[in-house]
Amino acid sequence: MVRGSCESDAGLESDAAPPADGGASPVWDRVVGIDPGLNVTGYAVVDPGPRGPVVVEAGVIRPGSGCRALGQRLDYIFRNVQELLAAYPPGALAIERVHSHVKFPRTAILMSHARGVIVLAAASRGIPVFGYAAARVKKTLTGSGKAPKEQMQRAIQTELRLEELPEPHDVADACALALCHYQVGRSLRGLKGL
């Protein structure tokens, strides 16, 4: 028998905009952006700074060749995301929404597995999760929902004041997700005059 309750929404993905109440909020606290993948999961820890967002830590979670089975890969991702969230406790986690393409439906299914354990890791720590479609992230950072990767990398480099383009693309995508969440929060604060 399973016991327990789901009295809190913490850790559940929100489709709504982050709160703009001017108080402590997951929008303008530390944000962890995660680009989920079974082979490579990119992450970026971004803090608000006096001159704009600042990358505190970024990298990839890459299950080794010893993790061939799906369950092993998911366990590896889950444990490493838990460690990341413990080391850098965020106010929110920004993650890419699952998208599917008619030609590649399996990709969405596989990404969903990785995404699920990442959301679970956040839920286990009471961290709110915000999902963003790739097109929204691109539009927020560049003004175009169809911006190519190179344009995205330059936008990320400029916004985060990085000396070099963010690499690999998994890390760049994670930075973009965190920045998108940060920008959404900044826009909401401006609307409220906060």
N, CA, C and O of each residue as an XYZ file, in Angstrom:
776
protein
N       0.835     -1.176      0.000
C       0.000      0.000      0.000
C       0.882      1.243      0.000
O       1.871      1.309      0.730
N       0.528      2.209     -0.806
C       1.262      3.465     -0.887
C       0.594      4.474      0.027
O      -0.623      4.655     -0.004
N       1.410      5.125      0.839
C       0.879      6.144      1.742
C       1.564      7.463      1.477
O       2.672      7.510      0.942
N       0.907      8.514      1.851
C       1.469      9.842      1.660
C       0.450     10.740      0.997
O      -0.669     10.331      0.690
N       0.861     11.957      0.790
C      -0.046     12.896      0.145
C       0.743     13.835     -0.745
O       1.970     13.901     -0.676
N       0.036     14.541     -1.559
C       0.631     15.542     -2.452
C       0.042     16.893     -2.102
O      -0.625     17.520     -2.924
N       0.290     17.343     -0.877
C      -0.295     18.597     -0.425
C       0.416     19.814     -0.997
O      -0.168     20.896     -1.053
N       1.662     19.659     -1.422
C       2.424     20.788     -1.938
C       2.620     20.658     -3.436
O       2.736     19.554     -3.968
N       2.656     21.795     -4.108
C       2.942     21.802     -5.538
C       4.433     21.959     -5.810
O       4.844     21.962     -6.971
N       5.254     22.090     -4.767
C       6.686     22.272     -4.969
C       7.240     21.111     -5.770
O       6.950     19.948     -5.492
N       8.029     21.442     -6.755
C       8.646     20.421     -7.579
C       7.814     20.020     -8.772
O       8.304     19.318     -9.656
N       6.561     20.449     -8.820
C       5.735     20.123     -9.974
C       5.928     21.188    -11.033
O       6.076     22.370    -10.720
N       5.926     20.776    -12.264
C       6.156     21.724    -13.346
C       5.000     22.698    -13.455
O       3.830     22.325    -13.373
N       5.357     23.936    -13.638
C       4.358     24.981    -13.793
C       4.304     25.418    -15.246
O       5.338     25.666    -15.867
N       3.101     25.513    -15.786
C       2.929     26.050    -17.126
C       2.662     27.547    -17.062
O       2.711     28.238    -18.080
N       2.385     28.034    -15.884
C       2.084     29.454    -15.717
C       3.376     30.237    -15.555
O       4.437     29.668    -15.296
N       3.273     31.536    -15.710
C       4.426     32.398    -15.492
C       4.791     32.358    -14.018
O       3.916     32.170    -13.173
N       6.070     32.532    -13.694
C       6.482     32.575    -12.299
C       5.795     33.725    -11.569
O       5.394     34.701    -12.203
N       5.654     33.628    -10.251
C       4.964     34.664     -9.497
C       5.688     36.004     -9.563
O       6.915     36.051     -9.652
N       4.925     37.085     -9.517
C       5.501     38.435     -9.553
C       5.010     39.226     -8.355
O       4.487     40.331     -8.501
N       5.182     38.654     -7.171
C       4.632     39.286     -5.978
C       5.613     40.214     -5.274
O       5.258     40.858     -4.286
N       6.846     40.288     -5.775
C       7.811     41.195     -5.181
C       8.494     40.635     -3.955
O       9.489     41.203     -3.505
N       8.002     39.546     -3.395
C       8.634     38.936     -2.243
C       9.656     37.915     -2.683
O      10.052     37.876     -3.848
N      10.080     37.091     -1.744
C      11.001     36.018     -2.092
C      10.324     35.154     -3.139
O       9.189     34.715     -2.952
N      11.003     34.915     -4.216
C      10.379     34.241     -5.338
C      11.389     33.402     -6.083
O      12.566     33.757     -6.141
N      10.945     32.276     -6.664
C      11.876     31.459     -7.432
C      12.328     32.131     -8.716
O      13.191     31.593     -9.410
N      11.782     33.273     -9.052
C      12.158     33.938    -10.296
C      13.503     34.633    -10.158
O      14.358     34.493    -11.032
N      13.707     35.374     -9.088
C      14.935     36.150     -8.996
C      15.915     35.606     -7.975
O      16.871     36.294     -7.616
N      15.706     34.414     -7.508
C      16.695     33.700     -6.716
C      17.611     32.950     -7.676
O      17.530     33.115     -8.894
N      18.477     32.129     -7.109
C      19.313     31.248     -7.935
C      18.421     30.342     -8.768
O      17.418     29.822     -8.280
N      18.792     30.159    -10.024
C      18.066     29.281    -10.943
C      19.033     28.231    -11.471
O      20.157     28.550    -11.861
N      18.592     26.988    -11.481
C      19.347     25.930    -12.145
C      18.619     25.613    -13.441
O      17.446     25.239    -13.432
N      19.323     25.767    -14.552
C      18.785     25.394    -15.856
C      19.304     24.019    -16.223
O      20.491     23.738    -16.057
N      18.427     23.158    -16.720
C      18.846     21.803    -17.097
C      18.309     21.452    -18.475
O      17.121     21.596    -18.762
N      19.232     20.984    -19.326
C      18.903     20.476    -20.659
C      18.968     18.951    -20.562
O      20.058     18.378    -20.583
N      17.804     18.283    -20.456
C      17.808     16.846    -20.180
C      18.196     15.992    -21.382
O      17.867     16.310    -22.525
N      18.896     14.914    -21.101
C      19.250     13.943    -22.127
C      19.728     12.662    -21.474
O      20.289     12.698    -20.379
N      19.517     11.540    -22.123
C      19.964     10.264    -21.566
C      21.473     10.086    -21.667
O      22.084      9.469    -20.794
N      22.077     10.622    -22.721
C      23.523     10.490    -22.894
C      24.283     11.640    -22.256
O      25.319     11.434    -21.623
N      23.770     12.846    -22.422
C      24.397     14.041    -21.859
C      23.298     14.969    -21.360
O      22.390     15.332    -22.109
N      23.387     15.344    -20.101
C      22.473     16.312    -19.503
C      23.293     17.543    -19.149
O      24.220     17.468    -18.342
N      22.953     18.672    -19.750
C      23.659     19.906    -19.442
C      23.004     20.627    -18.278
O      21.788     20.558    -18.098
N      23.816     21.322    -17.488
C      23.260     22.105    -16.378
C      24.007     23.429    -16.254
O      25.168     23.549    -16.643
N      23.312     24.411    -15.704
C      23.905     25.721    -15.424
C      23.255     26.282    -14.169
O      22.031     26.301    -14.043
N      24.087     26.735    -13.250
C      23.622     27.379    -12.026
C      23.836     28.877    -12.224
O      24.965     29.330    -12.414
N      22.753     29.639    -12.179
C      22.817     31.076    -12.460
C      22.253     31.858    -11.277
O      21.138     31.612    -10.819
N      23.048     32.797    -10.803
C      22.632     33.679     -9.709
C      22.328     35.072    -10.259
O      22.925     35.493    -11.249
N      21.392     35.791     -9.613
C      21.212     37.194     -9.979
C      22.405     37.979     -9.438
O      22.826     37.761     -8.302
N      22.937     38.869    -10.225
C      24.057     39.692     -9.784
C      23.705     41.157     -9.914
O      22.674     41.492    -10.498
N      24.534     42.037     -9.386
C      24.239     43.466     -9.453
C      24.203     44.010    -10.885
O      23.531     45.004    -11.159
N      24.936     43.348    -11.801
C      24.956     43.782    -13.206
C      24.236     42.796    -14.109
O      24.386     42.851    -15.329
N      23.464     41.902    -13.532
C      22.758     40.899    -14.323
C      23.127     39.497    -13.874
O      23.900     39.325    -12.931
N      22.576     38.497    -14.544
C      22.798     37.117    -14.126
C      24.261     36.688    -14.279
O      24.973     37.140    -15.175
N      24.684     35.798    -13.368
C      26.063     35.318    -13.325
C      26.060     33.795    -13.236
O      25.316     33.218    -12.443
N      26.895     33.144    -14.052
C      27.032     31.686    -13.978
C      27.923     31.342    -12.793
O      29.058     31.809    -12.697
N      27.395     30.520    -11.893
C      28.135     30.069    -10.725
C      28.836     28.747    -11.032
O      29.971     28.523    -10.612
N      28.155     27.885    -11.762
C      28.663     26.556    -12.102
C      27.928     26.081    -13.347
O      26.743     26.368    -13.520
N      28.620     25.365    -14.202
C      27.993     24.790    -15.393
C      28.785     23.560    -15.807
O      29.993     23.480    -15.584
N      28.097     22.611    -16.407
C      28.771     21.397    -16.841
C      27.786     20.396    -17.401
O      26.654     20.736    -17.745
N      28.236     19.155    -17.486
C      27.388     18.088    -18.004
C      27.391     16.901    -17.054
O      28.358     16.651    -16.335
N      26.295     16.192    -17.077
C      26.165     14.910    -16.387
C      26.142     13.876    -17.498
O      25.244     13.867    -18.340
N      27.143     13.004    -17.488
C      27.303     12.055    -18.581
C      27.454     10.649    -18.004
O      28.522     10.290    -17.509
N      26.374      9.846    -18.067
C      26.504      8.464    -17.604
C      27.621      7.773    -18.388
O      27.681      7.873    -19.614
N      28.490      7.084    -17.683
C      29.614      6.421    -18.339
C      29.193      5.206    -19.141
O      28.018      4.841    -19.182
N      30.166      4.594    -19.771
C      29.893      3.416    -20.598
C      29.395      2.243    -19.759
O      28.816      1.300    -20.299
N      29.612      2.290    -18.453
C      29.110      1.237    -17.571
C      27.609      1.323    -17.336
O      27.007      0.387    -16.810
N      27.005      2.438    -17.722
C      25.559      2.636    -17.555
C      24.869      2.413    -18.898
O      24.477      3.371    -19.565
N      24.725      1.181    -19.282
C      24.109      0.889    -20.583
C      22.591      0.761    -20.486
O      21.872      1.212    -21.377
N      22.110      0.162    -19.429
C      20.668     -0.053    -19.278
C      19.980      1.272    -18.948
O      20.559      2.134    -18.287
N      18.750      1.423    -19.413
C      17.980      2.642    -19.187
C      17.890      2.969    -17.700
O      18.102      4.116    -17.305
N      17.581      1.983    -16.883
C      17.461      2.210    -15.445
C      18.751      2.723    -14.826
O      18.718      3.584    -13.946
N      19.884      2.206    -15.274
C      21.178      2.659    -14.756
C      21.434      4.119    -15.129
O      21.908      4.906    -14.310
N      21.118      4.466    -16.366
C      21.316      5.849    -16.812
C      20.437      6.810    -16.013
O      20.888      7.867    -15.571
N      19.178      6.424    -15.840
C      18.246      7.282    -15.107
C      18.674      7.439    -13.656
O      18.589      8.533    -13.099
N      19.132      6.358    -13.040
C      19.610      6.419    -11.662
C      20.821      7.348    -11.561
O      20.919      8.147    -10.630
N      21.726      7.240    -12.505
C      22.920      8.084    -12.520
C      22.538      9.566    -12.644
O      23.055     10.412    -11.914
N      21.638      9.862    -13.566
C      21.183     11.248    -13.752
C      20.496     11.751    -12.485
O      20.779     12.854    -12.018
N      19.597     10.944    -11.933
C      18.857     11.324    -10.725
C      19.813     11.653     -9.578
O      19.699     12.707     -8.952
N      20.759     10.745     -9.303
C      21.685     10.956     -8.185
C      22.552     12.198     -8.397
O      22.793     12.957     -7.458
N      23.016     12.401     -9.623
C      23.865     13.560     -9.899
C      23.093     14.872     -9.837
O      23.634     15.881     -9.385
N      21.850     14.877    -10.277
C      21.031     16.090    -10.161
C      20.744     16.374     -8.686
O      20.763     17.531     -8.266
N      20.479     15.332     -7.900
C      20.274     15.538     -6.464
C      21.513     16.173     -5.829
O      21.397     17.097     -5.024
N      22.689     15.678     -6.190
C      23.935     16.246     -5.658
C      24.105     17.703     -6.084
O      24.514     18.542     -5.282
N      23.795     18.001     -7.336
C      23.885     19.370     -7.843
C      22.959     20.298     -7.059
O      23.362     21.388     -6.651
N      21.722     19.861     -6.853
C      20.740     20.688     -6.141
C      21.096     20.854     -4.667
O      20.762     21.870     -4.057
N      21.773     19.860     -4.092
C      22.225     19.975     -2.705
C      23.409     20.940     -2.604
O      23.501     21.719     -1.655
N      24.303     20.886     -3.578
C      25.488     21.744     -3.561
C      25.150     23.203     -3.882
O      25.772     24.122     -3.348
N      24.171     23.404     -4.747
C      23.773     24.748     -5.186
C      22.261     24.888     -5.073
O      21.575     24.901     -6.096
N      21.721     24.994     -3.859
C      20.261     25.025     -3.690
C      19.627     26.211     -4.430
O      19.932     27.365     -4.130
N      18.751     25.925     -5.389
C      18.127     27.001     -6.161
C      16.742     27.372     -5.651
O      16.124     26.636     -4.882
N      16.275     28.524     -6.095
C      14.891     28.917     -5.853
C      13.965     28.312     -6.884
O      12.755     28.226     -6.670
N      14.543     27.884     -8.024
C      13.738     27.286     -9.094
C      14.629     26.477    -10.023
O      15.838     26.696    -10.109
N      14.005     25.548    -10.706
C      14.676     24.763    -11.738
C      13.947     25.015    -13.049
O      12.730     24.848    -13.132
N      14.691     25.415    -14.068
C      14.122     25.646    -15.403
C      14.570     24.503    -16.302
O      15.759     24.190    -16.374
N      13.623     23.886    -16.982
C      13.915     22.711    -17.798
C      13.157     22.798    -19.115
O      12.082     23.391    -19.195
N      13.738     22.198    -20.140
C      13.083     22.220    -21.446
C      11.857     21.321    -21.436
O      11.876     20.214    -20.898
N      10.797     21.821    -22.042
C       9.590     21.007    -22.217
C       9.856     19.948    -23.271
O      10.679     20.133    -24.167
N       9.158     18.854    -23.150
C       9.294     17.786    -24.134
C       8.651     18.240    -25.435
O       7.541     18.774    -25.451
N       9.364     18.018    -26.507
C       8.828     18.318    -27.830
C       9.008     17.075    -28.690
O       9.945     16.302    -28.489
N       8.135     16.894    -29.618
C       8.291     15.735    -30.499
C       8.207     16.185    -31.943
O       7.543     17.165    -32.282
N       8.878     15.462    -32.750
C       8.875     15.710    -34.185
C       8.324     14.459    -34.840
O       8.646     13.343    -34.432
N       7.513     14.639    -35.833
C       6.863     13.513    -36.507
C       7.884     12.472    -36.961
O       7.625     11.271    -36.885
N       9.034     12.929    -37.428
C      10.050     12.005    -37.928
C      10.818     11.297    -36.813
O      11.392     10.231    -37.035
N      10.832     11.891    -35.607
C      11.633     11.338    -34.519
C      10.842     11.233    -33.214
O      11.232     11.852    -32.224
N       9.753     10.478    -33.176
C       8.951     10.404    -31.947
C       9.704      9.743    -30.794
O       9.435     10.041    -29.630
N      10.630      8.864    -31.100
C      11.376      8.158    -30.052
C      12.231      9.129    -29.227
O      12.438      8.915    -28.032
N      12.719     10.183    -29.859
C      13.536     11.174    -29.158
C      12.766     11.784    -27.993
O      13.311     11.925    -26.898
N      11.511     12.144    -28.214
C      10.692     12.735    -27.148
C      10.464     11.737    -26.025
O      10.473     12.104    -24.850
N      10.260     10.490    -26.382
C      10.033      9.458    -25.362
C      11.280      9.292    -24.501
O      11.184      9.241    -23.275
N      12.444      9.208    -25.130
C      13.686      9.036    -24.380
C      13.995     10.260    -23.526
O      14.416     10.126    -22.377
N      13.788     11.456    -24.082
C      14.020     12.681    -23.318
C      13.087     12.743    -22.107
O      13.474     13.227    -21.043
N      11.873     12.258    -22.272
C      10.898     12.275    -21.174
C      11.370     11.460    -19.984
O      11.109     11.831    -18.839
N      12.057     10.359    -20.234
C      12.589      9.553    -19.125
C      13.573     10.381    -18.295
O      13.454     10.457    -17.072
N      14.544     10.997    -18.970
C      15.544     11.801    -18.268
C      14.884     12.985    -17.569
O      15.202     13.294    -16.421
N      13.983     13.628    -18.254
C      13.283     14.784    -17.704
C      12.507     14.409    -16.439
O      12.475     15.161    -15.465
N      11.888     13.239    -16.478
C      11.104     12.781    -15.332
C      11.930     12.622    -14.072
O      11.491     13.030    -12.996
N      13.126     12.033    -14.177
C      13.935     11.857    -12.965
C      14.504     13.191    -12.485
O      14.758     13.364    -11.293
N      14.704     14.130    -13.406
C      15.177     15.459    -13.012
C      14.080     16.195    -12.239
O      14.349     16.813    -11.209
N      12.856     16.125    -12.736
C      11.720     16.741    -12.034
C      11.529     16.068    -10.673
O      11.227     16.742     -9.688
N      11.702     14.757    -10.613
C      11.596     14.030     -9.344
C      12.663     14.496     -8.358
O      12.375     14.683     -7.176
N      13.892     14.685     -8.834
C      14.965     15.160     -7.956
C      14.612     16.532     -7.377
O      14.846     16.787     -6.195
N      14.055     17.407     -8.200
C      13.643     18.730     -7.713
C      12.493     18.605     -6.718
O      12.492     19.263     -5.678
N      11.518     17.761     -7.039
C      10.359     17.577     -6.153
C      10.791     17.048     -4.792
O      10.231     17.437     -3.767
N      11.778     16.168     -4.777
C      12.232     15.591     -3.507
C      12.883     16.638     -2.612
O      13.026     16.416     -1.410
N      13.280     17.779     -3.180
C      13.877     18.860     -2.399
C      12.941     20.064     -2.285
O      13.327     21.099     -1.740
N      11.713     19.936     -2.795
C      10.743     21.025     -2.703
C      11.047     22.200     -3.616
O      10.644     23.328     -3.329
N      11.749     21.952     -4.706
C      12.145     23.016     -5.634
C      11.114     23.127     -6.752
O      10.830     22.133     -7.419
N      10.551     24.310     -6.972
C       9.583     24.465     -8.065
C      10.265     24.319     -9.427
O      11.394     24.767     -9.626
N       9.560     23.688    -10.346
C      10.077     23.424    -11.688
C       9.254     24.211    -12.703
O       8.024     24.213    -12.654
N       9.948     24.877    -13.619
C       9.298     25.645    -14.672
C       9.782     25.127    -16.017
O      10.982     25.103    -16.289
N       8.840     24.714    -16.854
C       9.177     24.178    -18.165
C       9.018     25.233    -19.244
O       8.057     26.002    -19.242
N       9.971     25.262    -20.164
C       9.944     26.219    -21.264
C      10.147     25.496    -22.586
O      11.037     24.656    -22.715
N       9.322     25.827    -23.561
C       9.491     25.289    -24.909
C      10.738     25.918    -25.527
O      11.064     27.073    -25.253
N      11.425     25.151    -26.358
C      12.654     25.643    -26.994
C      12.402     26.943    -27.760
O      13.227     27.856    -27.715
N      11.281     27.032    -28.454
C      10.974     28.245    -29.224
C      10.806     29.459    -28.308
O      11.203     30.567    -28.668
N      10.221     29.254    -27.131
C      10.057     30.378    -26.198
C      11.411     30.842    -25.669
O      11.654     32.041    -25.535
N      12.285     29.888    -25.372
C      13.620     30.244    -24.892
C      14.334     31.070    -25.955
O      14.922     32.109    -25.652
N      14.282     30.607    -27.196
C      14.942     31.324    -28.295
C      14.358     32.721    -28.472
O      15.098     33.690    -28.641
N      13.045     32.824    -28.435
C      12.387     34.124    -28.621
C      12.725     35.074    -27.473
O      12.951     36.263    -27.698
N      12.762     34.560    -26.257
C      13.073     35.389    -25.098
C      14.487     35.955    -25.186
O      14.714     37.115    -24.842
N      15.437     35.142    -25.644
C      16.835     35.572    -25.654
C      17.261     36.302    -26.922
O      18.175     37.127    -26.884
N      16.603     36.006    -28.052
C      17.059     36.602    -29.315
C      15.985     37.398    -30.039
O      16.293     38.162    -30.954
N      14.738     37.232    -29.645
C      13.644     37.885    -30.352
C      13.063     37.035    -31.464
O      12.062     37.406    -32.076
N      13.693     35.883    -31.731
C      13.203     34.978    -32.775
C      13.091     33.563    -32.220
O      14.053     33.026    -31.672
N      11.928     32.971    -32.364
C      11.714     31.600    -31.907
C      12.405     30.560    -32.764
O      12.389     29.371    -32.443
N      13.014     31.008    -33.859
C      13.708     30.084    -34.762
C      15.196     30.409    -34.868
O      15.836     30.069    -35.863
N      15.744     31.057    -33.859
C      17.155     31.452    -33.887
C      18.056     30.224    -33.974
O      17.820     29.231    -33.287
N      19.094     30.287    -34.820
C      20.035     29.164    -34.905
C      20.919     29.088    -33.658
O      21.022     30.051    -32.898
N      21.548     27.939    -33.462
C      22.378     27.715    -32.272
C      23.462     28.778    -32.109
O      23.721     29.231    -30.994
N      24.091     29.176    -33.207
C      25.174     30.166    -33.131
C      24.659     31.499    -32.580
O      25.323     32.134    -31.760
N      23.486     31.916    -33.027
C      22.897     33.161    -32.533
C      22.556     33.024    -31.051
O      22.750     33.962    -30.277
N      22.054     31.867    -30.662
C      21.744     31.621    -29.250
C      23.013     31.688    -28.406
O      23.026     32.313    -27.345
N      24.076     31.046    -28.879
C      25.331     31.054    -28.125
C      25.851     32.478    -27.935
O      26.327     32.824    -26.854
N      25.764     33.300    -28.976
C      26.218     34.692    -28.861
C      25.353     35.470    -27.869
O      25.865     36.274    -27.090
N      24.042     35.229    -27.900
C      23.139     35.911    -26.960
C      23.459     35.511    -25.523
O      23.472     36.354    -24.626
N      23.716     34.230    -25.310
C      24.067     33.740    -23.971
C      25.391     34.345    -23.527
O      25.523     34.805    -22.393
N      26.371     34.343    -24.426
C      27.686     34.902    -24.120
C      27.564     36.370    -23.702
O      28.191     36.799    -22.733
N      26.761     37.130    -24.432
C      26.576     38.551    -24.135
C      25.856     38.750    -22.808
O      26.304     39.528    -21.965
N      24.746     38.053    -22.622
C      23.935     38.223    -21.408
C      24.702     37.838    -20.146
O      24.565     38.487    -19.109
N      25.506     36.785    -20.237
C      26.247     36.308    -19.064
C      27.664     36.879    -18.990
O      28.428     36.556    -18.080
N      28.006     37.735    -19.967
C      29.329     38.360    -20.013
C      30.449     37.310    -19.969
O      31.394     37.426    -19.188
N      30.324     36.297    -20.813
C      31.320     35.226    -20.884
C      32.426     35.613    -21.862
O      32.170     36.290    -22.858
N      33.644     35.187    -21.579
C      34.759     35.482    -22.479
C      34.664     34.685    -23.776
O      35.072     35.164    -24.834
N      34.125     33.468    -23.695
C      34.018     32.603    -24.866
C      32.579     32.142    -25.036
O      31.768     32.242    -24.114
N      32.270     31.634    -26.230
C      30.944     31.060    -26.462
C      30.754     29.868    -25.539
O      31.691     29.096    -25.333
N      29.557     29.701    -24.977
C      29.325     28.550    -24.097
C      29.371     27.244    -24.893
O      28.735     27.121    -25.940
N      30.116     26.291    -24.391
C      30.271     24.972    -25.010
C      30.243     23.933    -23.905
O      30.568     24.277    -22.768
N      29.883     22.708    -24.158
C      29.217     22.190    -25.346
C      27.770     22.699    -25.423
O      27.316     23.434    -24.545
N      27.064     22.306    -26.465
C      25.709     22.834    -26.681
C      24.760     22.467    -25.549
O      23.783     23.178    -25.319
N      25.025     21.367    -24.834
C      24.167     20.982    -23.706
C      24.257     22.024    -22.588
O      23.252     22.359    -21.961
N      25.458     22.529    -22.346
C      25.660     23.575    -21.340
C      25.043     24.885    -21.829
O      24.400     25.597    -21.058
N      25.238     25.199    -23.105
C      24.649     26.420    -23.671
C      23.130     26.395    -23.534
O      22.518     27.400    -23.172
N      22.523     25.247    -23.822
C      21.064     25.129    -23.703
C      20.608     25.282    -22.255
O      19.569     25.886    -21.991
N      21.385     24.734    -21.314
C      21.042     24.872    -19.893
C      21.147     26.333    -19.458
O      20.296     26.827    -18.718
N      22.191     27.021    -19.919
C      22.332     28.460    -19.631
C      21.144     29.228    -20.195
O      20.601     30.119    -19.541
N      20.744     28.873    -21.418
C      19.617     29.551    -22.065
C      18.328     29.361    -21.275
O      17.543     30.300    -21.138
N      18.104     28.167    -20.757
C      16.900     27.905    -19.960
C      16.898     28.743    -18.684
O      15.879     29.334    -18.327
N      18.043     28.793    -17.994
C      18.134     29.599    -16.773
C      17.932     31.080    -17.095
O      17.235     31.787    -16.367
N      18.541     31.546    -18.186
C      18.379     32.946    -18.588
C      16.944     33.272    -18.965
O      16.442     34.348    -18.639
N      16.287     32.354    -19.645
C      14.884     32.562    -20.014
C      14.046     32.757    -18.750
O      13.219     33.667    -18.682
N      14.262     31.905    -17.760
C      13.516     32.026    -16.505
C      13.831     33.365    -15.830
O      12.935     34.041    -15.324
N      15.084     33.731    -15.830
C      15.505     35.002    -15.250
C      14.836     36.177    -15.979
O      14.334     37.102    -15.340
N      14.830     36.135    -17.315
C      14.232     37.215    -18.108
C      12.725     37.311    -17.881
O      12.178     38.408    -17.774
N      12.060     36.165    -17.809
C      10.618     36.165    -17.541
C      10.353     36.843    -16.201
O       9.438     37.659    -16.086
N      11.138     36.514    -15.203
C      10.984     37.131    -13.886
C      11.258     38.618    -13.907
O      10.550     39.397    -13.269
N      12.288     39.013    -14.641
C      12.630     40.431    -14.730
C      11.511     41.208    -15.411
O      11.177     42.318    -14.995
N      10.938     40.631    -16.445
C       9.817     41.281    -17.138
C       8.630     41.450    -16.206
O       7.993     42.503    -16.182
N       8.337     40.406    -15.439
C       7.211     40.482    -14.509
C       7.459     41.524    -13.432
O       6.538     42.239    -13.037
N       8.691     41.619    -12.954
C       9.004     42.624    -11.942
C       8.810     44.020    -12.505
O       8.302     44.904    -11.815
N       9.211     44.227    -13.758
C       9.042     45.533    -14.401
C       7.581     45.908    -14.544
O       7.210     47.069    -14.370
N       6.751     44.923    -14.862
C       5.322     45.186    -15.012
C       4.690     45.598    -13.694
O       3.754     46.396    -13.671
N       5.201     45.054    -12.597
C       4.651     45.364    -11.283
C       5.325     46.589    -10.661
O       4.926     47.041     -9.588
N       6.355     47.128    -11.339
C       7.057     48.290    -10.803
C       7.906     47.958     -9.604
O       8.135     48.806     -8.743
N       8.375     46.725     -9.543
C       9.164     46.299     -8.382
C      10.642     46.416     -8.635
O      11.446     46.097     -7.759
